[in-house]
Amino acid sequence: MKRTVRRQLEPGFNTVETVVFMEGLSSIEHYHTRGERPRRVLENINLVIKRPESWGIYGRSLLEIKLLLEVMANIKPYHAGRCILVERGMMRNKRVILEHVFYICGPTMLYDNMNVLEFLMFATAKRGSGAVYRQEQIFELLLSIGLGPISLTPIARLTREEKVVVTLLVTAYSESVMIVFNVPEYRFNRMLSTAIAHIAALIKERGKTLIMGSKDCRLIEKSCSHTAYVAEGRMIYQGTVEELRLTYDKILLIIEDPEAPQIMERLAPRLPELHFTLKGRRLLISEPGEDNTDPHLIYENIIRSGFAPRSMKVNPKTVQNAYEEIDRQYDL
């Protein structure tokens, strides 16, 4: 790798605010490739997560994402380095789920003989408020976050994705400070992605920290305040979602037109300081440097070239584009 793209780690950590402090952490697990020396799945990981942040841990390898979150939740031991969770140092070989950590890795926590509303009533039974009032509040919450269509559905009939989202909602009512949502292999539809974003906001509002493993850049963008990218066993980016989007998404304009190749051929000589990428009928116009090119200047050049594209829009700066740019920088 060429260089590390991450914010500077603090020399210490605040025991009130810091939920995860990893320093020089390496995994026990290795990759074994014929003819090569074994390579650790995670190597020299440095990461600081504070409350009440919400983090999306991204990567191209499901194994690396899942293993990092398993170590973080004290499910898997680690080889070397330091890992401190919510003020407590973790023994490298200790594998115990801690009281202040709520860990989700699948849909098995729910009871199939209840519907969603009934299970949430059961899970919040010790909250002290009257049952009728609590039921009204929970039902209104389900409607407001977009889970109304499944609120009275028997849990046995839910998909695995729907089940883990209901479990995630339960964590907002728990006493846990740190919630680890370790299902990066799952694919959530629009209804569930919207619900996750609302639940993440609720978790943050209640002073808790959500750490979510995901390969879905849009989900990270909607749900998380911070994100980290682990690739080839190393942490190559960590910081806020906004910082990532504004720094690494270099795309200025997106043009969609059947004549996109001809537009690129005509524009490239006129604007040599810009970078043009053709994806079918879509032409992406990027600015590799730090200059701030006015999109209107590009538009004027397109018109002068004799083209009137069917669709042209200013790029809103996305997590996906930013991570694709980091992939390009690292030749991933």
C-alpha positions as CSV (number, residue, x, y, z in Angstrom):
1,M,0.0,0.0,0.0
2,K,1.1,3.5,-0.8
3,R,0.1,5.4,2.3
4,T,-2.4,5.4,5.2
5,V,-5.4,7.7,4.9
6,R,-6.8,8.3,8.4
7,R,-7.0,10.9,11.0
8,Q,-4.3,11.2,13.7
9,L,-5.0,9.0,16.7
10,E,-5.1,10.6,20.1
11,P,-2.2,9.7,22.4
12,G,-4.6,8.6,25.1
13,F,-8.4,8.2,25.5
14,N,-11.1,9.7,27.6
15,T,-12.6,6.9,29.8
16,V,-15.9,8.7,29.8
17,E,-16.3,9.2,26.1
18,T,-14.2,6.4,24.5
19,V,-16.1,3.2,23.7
20,V,-13.4,1.4,21.6
21,F,-9.7,2.0,21.7
22,M,-7.6,-0.3,19.5
23,E,-3.9,0.2,19.1
24,G,-1.6,-2.0,17.0
25,L,-4.1,-4.8,17.1
26,S,-3.3,-8.0,15.0
27,S,-5.5,-11.1,14.6
28,I,-4.6,-14.7,15.4
29,E,-6.2,-15.7,12.0
30,H,-4.0,-15.8,8.9
31,Y,-4.5,-16.0,5.1
32,H,-2.6,-18.9,3.6
33,T,-1.7,-18.7,-0.1
34,R,0.4,-21.3,-1.8
35,G,3.9,-20.2,-2.3
36,E,3.6,-17.2,0.0
37,R,4.2,-16.6,3.7
38,P,1.0,-16.6,5.9
39,R,-0.4,-13.1,6.3
40,R,-2.6,-12.0,9.3
41,V,-6.2,-11.2,8.4
42,L,-5.9,-8.1,10.6
43,E,-2.6,-6.3,11.0
44,N,-1.7,-3.2,13.2
45,I,-5.3,-1.9,13.5
46,N,-5.6,1.5,15.2
47,L,-9.1,2.7,15.8
48,V,-10.8,5.1,18.3
49,I,-14.6,5.2,18.6
50,K,-16.4,7.5,21.0
51,R,-20.0,7.9,22.2
52,P,-22.5,8.6,20.9
53,E,-21.0,8.1,17.4
54,S,-22.4,5.7,14.8
55,W,-19.8,3.9,12.7
56,G,-20.0,1.9,9.5
57,I,-17.1,-0.4,9.1
58,Y,-16.6,-1.0,5.4
59,G,-14.4,-3.4,3.4
60,R,-14.3,-5.6,0.4
61,S,-13.7,-8.7,2.5
62,L,-16.5,-10.1,4.6
63,L,-14.0,-12.0,6.7
64,E,-12.0,-8.9,7.6
65,I,-15.2,-6.9,8.5
66,K,-16.7,-9.7,10.6
67,L,-13.5,-10.6,12.3
68,L,-12.8,-6.9,13.3
69,L,-16.2,-6.6,14.8
70,E,-15.9,-10.0,16.6
71,V,-12.7,-8.9,18.2
72,M,-14.3,-5.5,19.0
73,A,-17.2,-7.3,20.8
74,N,-14.8,-9.6,22.7
75,I,-16.1,-12.6,20.8
76,K,-12.7,-13.5,19.2
77,P,-9.3,-13.3,20.8
78,Y,-6.5,-11.3,19.2
79,H,-2.7,-11.9,18.8
80,A,-1.1,-8.6,19.7
81,G,-1.8,-4.9,20.5
82,R,-4.3,-3.3,22.8
83,C,-8.1,-3.4,22.8
84,I,-10.0,-1.3,25.4
85,L,-13.8,-1.4,25.4
86,V,-15.9,1.1,27.4
87,E,-13.2,1.7,30.0
88,R,-12.2,-2.0,30.3
89,G,-9.0,-3.5,29.0
90,M,-9.6,-6.9,27.3
91,M,-7.5,-9.9,27.9
92,R,-6.4,-11.2,24.5
93,N,-7.7,-14.7,25.0
94,K,-10.9,-13.8,26.9
95,R,-14.1,-14.6,24.9
96,V,-17.0,-13.4,26.9
97,I,-19.8,-11.1,25.8
98,L,-19.7,-8.1,28.1
99,E,-22.7,-6.6,29.9
100,H,-22.3,-3.2,28.3
101,V,-22.0,-4.7,24.7
102,F,-25.0,-5.8,22.7
103,Y,-23.8,-8.0,19.9
104,I,-26.0,-9.0,16.9
105,C,-24.7,-11.5,14.4
106,G,-27.9,-13.2,13.2
107,P,-31.7,-13.5,13.6
108,T,-31.9,-16.1,16.4
109,M,-32.6,-13.8,19.4
110,L,-36.3,-13.4,18.7
111,Y,-39.2,-15.7,19.6
112,D,-41.1,-17.2,16.7
113,N,-44.4,-17.5,18.6
114,M,-44.8,-13.7,19.0
115,N,-45.4,-11.0,16.5
116,V,-43.1,-8.0,16.3
117,L,-45.2,-5.7,18.5
118,E,-45.6,-8.5,21.1
119,F,-41.9,-9.2,21.2
120,L,-41.0,-5.5,21.7
121,M,-43.5,-5.3,24.5
122,F,-41.8,-8.4,26.1
123,A,-38.4,-6.9,25.6
124,T,-39.4,-3.6,27.3
125,A,-41.5,-5.1,30.1
126,K,-39.1,-3.8,32.8
127,R,-39.2,-0.2,31.7
128,G,-41.8,0.8,34.3
129,S,-44.4,2.5,32.1
130,G,-47.9,1.2,31.9
131,A,-48.5,-1.6,29.3
132,V,-51.2,0.3,27.3
133,Y,-49.1,3.5,27.1
134,R,-45.9,1.5,26.2
135,Q,-47.8,-0.4,23.5
136,E,-49.0,2.9,22.0
137,Q,-45.5,4.4,22.0
138,I,-43.9,1.3,20.5
139,F,-46.6,1.0,17.8
140,E,-46.2,4.7,16.9
141,L,-42.4,4.2,16.7
142,L,-42.8,1.3,14.4
143,L,-45.0,3.3,12.1
144,S,-42.7,6.4,12.2
145,I,-39.5,4.4,11.2
146,G,-41.3,2.5,8.4
147,L,-41.8,-0.8,10.0
148,G,-45.6,-0.6,10.2
149,P,-46.1,-3.2,7.5
150,I,-44.4,-5.9,9.7
151,S,-45.5,-4.7,13.1
152,L,-48.2,-7.4,13.5
153,T,-46.4,-10.0,11.5
154,P,-45.5,-13.3,13.3
155,I,-41.7,-13.4,13.8
156,A,-41.6,-16.9,12.3
157,R,-42.7,-15.3,8.9
158,L,-40.1,-12.6,8.9
159,T,-36.9,-12.7,6.7
160,R,-33.6,-12.9,8.4
161,E,-33.0,-9.2,7.4
162,E,-36.3,-8.1,9.0
163,K,-35.5,-10.1,12.2
164,V,-32.1,-8.5,12.7
165,V,-33.6,-5.0,12.2
166,V,-36.2,-5.7,14.9
167,T,-33.3,-6.9,17.1
168,L,-31.5,-3.7,16.4
169,L,-34.5,-1.8,17.6
170,V,-34.5,-3.7,20.8
171,T,-31.0,-2.4,21.5
172,A,-32.3,1.2,21.7
173,Y,-34.2,0.1,24.8
174,S,-31.4,-1.8,26.4
175,E,-28.9,-0.7,29.0
176,S,-25.9,-1.5,26.6
177,V,-23.6,1.4,25.8
178,M,-22.1,-0.3,22.7
179,I,-24.1,-2.0,20.0
180,V,-22.3,-4.2,17.5
181,F,-24.3,-5.0,14.3
182,N,-22.2,-7.6,12.6
183,V,-24.2,-8.8,9.6
184,P,-22.2,-7.3,6.6
185,E,-23.4,-10.3,4.4
186,Y,-27.0,-9.2,4.7
187,R,-28.7,-7.1,2.0
188,F,-31.4,-4.7,3.2
189,N,-34.2,-3.3,1.0
190,R,-35.2,0.3,1.0
191,M,-37.8,-0.1,3.8
192,L,-35.2,-1.8,6.1
193,S,-32.4,0.6,5.2
194,T,-34.6,3.5,6.1
195,A,-35.6,1.8,9.4
196,I,-31.9,1.2,10.3
197,A,-31.1,4.9,9.7
198,H,-34.0,5.9,12.1
199,I,-32.9,3.3,14.7
200,A,-29.2,4.5,14.4
201,A,-30.4,8.1,15.1
202,L,-32.5,6.8,18.1
203,I,-29.5,4.9,19.5
204,K,-27.3,8.0,19.2
205,E,-30.0,10.2,20.8
206,R,-29.9,7.9,23.8
207,G,-26.2,8.3,24.2
208,K,-25.2,4.9,22.9
209,T,-22.7,3.9,20.2
210,L,-23.6,1.8,17.1
211,I,-20.9,0.0,15.2
212,M,-22.2,-1.6,12.0
213,G,-20.3,-3.8,9.6
214,S,-21.5,-3.3,6.0
215,K,-20.6,-3.5,2.4
216,D,-23.5,-1.2,1.5
217,C,-22.1,2.4,1.0
218,R,-25.6,3.9,0.8
219,L,-26.6,2.3,4.2
220,I,-23.4,3.8,5.8
221,E,-24.2,7.2,4.3
222,K,-27.8,7.2,5.6
223,S,-27.1,5.7,9.0
224,C,-23.6,6.6,10.2
225,S,-21.7,9.7,11.4
226,H,-18.3,8.0,11.0
227,T,-16.9,5.3,8.8
228,A,-13.7,3.2,8.5
229,Y,-12.3,1.1,5.6
230,V,-10.4,-2.1,6.3
231,A,-8.6,-3.5,3.3
232,E,-5.9,-6.2,3.0
233,G,-5.9,-6.4,6.8
234,R,-5.1,-2.8,7.4
235,M,-7.1,0.3,8.3
236,I,-6.8,2.6,5.3
237,Y,-9.3,5.2,6.3
238,Q,-11.2,6.3,9.4
239,G,-13.1,9.6,10.0
240,T,-16.5,11.2,9.6
241,V,-18.8,10.3,6.7
242,E,-18.9,14.0,5.7
243,E,-15.1,14.3,5.7
244,L,-14.9,11.1,3.5
245,R,-17.4,12.4,1.0
246,L,-16.0,15.9,0.6
247,T,-12.4,14.8,0.5
248,Y,-12.4,11.7,-1.7
249,D,-15.4,12.0,-4.0
250,K,-13.8,13.9,-6.9
251,I,-16.8,13.6,-9.3
252,L,-18.2,17.0,-10.4
253,L,-20.9,16.1,-12.9
254,I,-22.8,13.1,-14.1
255,I,-24.1,13.1,-17.6
256,E,-26.5,10.4,-19.0
257,D,-27.0,10.3,-22.7
258,P,-26.8,7.7,-25.5
259,E,-24.1,9.9,-27.1
260,A,-21.9,9.9,-23.9
261,P,-18.8,8.5,-25.7
262,Q,-19.0,11.3,-28.3
263,I,-19.5,13.9,-25.6
264,M,-16.4,12.6,-23.8
265,E,-14.4,12.6,-27.1
266,R,-15.3,16.2,-27.8
267,L,-14.9,17.5,-24.2
268,A,-11.6,15.9,-23.1
269,P,-9.3,18.1,-25.3
270,R,-11.2,21.2,-24.2
271,L,-10.8,20.4,-20.5
272,P,-7.5,18.6,-20.0
273,E,-7.4,19.3,-16.3
274,L,-10.5,17.1,-15.7
275,H,-10.8,13.3,-15.7
276,F,-13.5,11.6,-17.8
277,T,-14.9,8.1,-17.0
278,L,-17.4,6.3,-19.3
279,K,-19.8,3.8,-17.7
280,G,-22.2,2.8,-20.5
281,R,-24.4,5.8,-21.1
282,R,-23.1,7.6,-18.1
283,L,-20.2,10.0,-18.3
284,L,-18.5,10.9,-15.0
285,I,-16.5,14.1,-15.0
286,S,-14.0,14.3,-12.1
287,E,-11.5,16.8,-10.8
288,P,-8.3,14.9,-9.6
289,G,-6.7,18.0,-8.1
290,E,-7.7,20.4,-5.4
291,D,-9.1,23.1,-7.8
292,N,-12.8,24.0,-7.6
293,T,-14.0,24.0,-11.2
294,D,-17.3,25.7,-11.8
295,P,-19.8,23.1,-13.1
296,H,-21.3,25.9,-15.3
297,L,-18.0,26.1,-17.1
298,I,-18.3,22.4,-18.1
299,Y,-21.9,22.9,-19.1
300,E,-21.0,25.8,-21.4
301,N,-18.3,23.7,-23.0
302,I,-20.8,20.9,-23.6
303,I,-23.2,23.3,-25.3
304,R,-20.5,24.8,-27.4
305,S,-19.6,21.3,-28.5
306,G,-23.0,20.9,-30.0
307,F,-24.5,18.5,-27.5
308,A,-27.7,18.8,-25.4
309,P,-27.5,15.8,-22.9
310,R,-30.7,14.2,-21.8
311,S,-29.6,14.3,-18.2
312,M,-26.9,16.3,-16.4
313,K,-26.6,16.7,-12.7
314,V,-24.1,18.0,-10.1
315,N,-22.8,15.0,-8.1
316,P,-24.1,15.1,-4.5
317,K,-20.8,13.6,-3.1
318,T,-21.4,10.0,-2.0
319,V,-19.7,7.4,0.2
320,Q,-19.6,5.0,-2.7
321,N,-17.8,7.4,-5.0
322,A,-15.4,8.3,-2.2
323,Y,-14.5,4.7,-1.5
324,E,-14.1,3.9,-5.2
325,E,-11.6,6.8,-5.3
326,I,-9.7,5.3,-2.4
327,D,-9.7,1.9,-4.2
328,R,-8.2,3.6,-7.2
329,Q,-5.5,5.3,-5.1
330,Y,-4.6,1.9,-3.5
331,D,-5.0,-0.1,-6.6
332,L,-7.6,-2.3,-4.8
